[in-house]
């Protein structure tokens, strides 16, 4: 997770939620501690600071759960899957036995896609 990118997104989110950022000139981000701090301590701003840090902590936890650093997207070529569907499809009757329709064996298609994914993972 790119902390700086997430920090900017988090701050934009807070602004969109109506958080009053008139205190921001007195608040700075501490990269080493990964928290927001008051430049000069003032009891009046401590509650706002706590809310911003709480929100930041929650934001990071949600992002970490949603997209772990080990996540690698799998991109399949649409043409490969379409070609397999065309090759494996067969003519059959619909559920009402009124019309002919093309169908594909779902298990066969699943196995093919699993093979594509495995080949892609091995090439990375």
Secondary structure by P-SEA (a helix, b strand, c coil): ccaaaaaaaaaaaaaaacccccccccccccccccbbbbccccccaaaaaaaaaaaaaaaaaaaaaaccccbbbbbccaaaaaaaaaaabbbbbcccccbbbbbcaaaaaaaaaaaaaaaaaaac
